[in-house]
Amino acid sequence: MTVDSARLTRAINEMPEDIARLLEGEGLRSRYEARPAYQRNDYLGWIGRAKRTETRDKRIAQMLDELRAGGVYMRMEWAPRRD
């Protein structure tokens, strides 16, 4: 069986206002915007799928920590592509 990858799509997750305010307030908006689109979208989807407020808050904190640290994405080493 083959899958036509051209037909696969990912949901685009909108940025909630509270997260936008946090990124601005923490001075991390530029670091967030510097990440690839898939990472930005994945962070927002992962945060948005949290069922409990505590889980959502924990995920937001992890994203902010990773943006501050740089070189980390979803607790994995990550290095931006150097073109």
GIDA-V22186 format. One line per field, one symbol per residue. phi: phi as a letter, one per 20 degrees, with the letter a starting at -180 (. if undefined). psi: psi as a letter, one per 40 degrees, with the letter a starting at -180 (. if undefined). Layout:
BEGIN
phi = ???
psi = ???
END
This chain:
BEGIN
phi = .ddfffefcdfeefefgffgfffffemdffffffffgffgffgfffffefedgffgffffffgffffffmmcblmdfbcffde
psi = hihgedehiihhhihidddddddddefedddddeiiddddddddddddehdidddddddddddddddddiehhfeiihhihh.
END
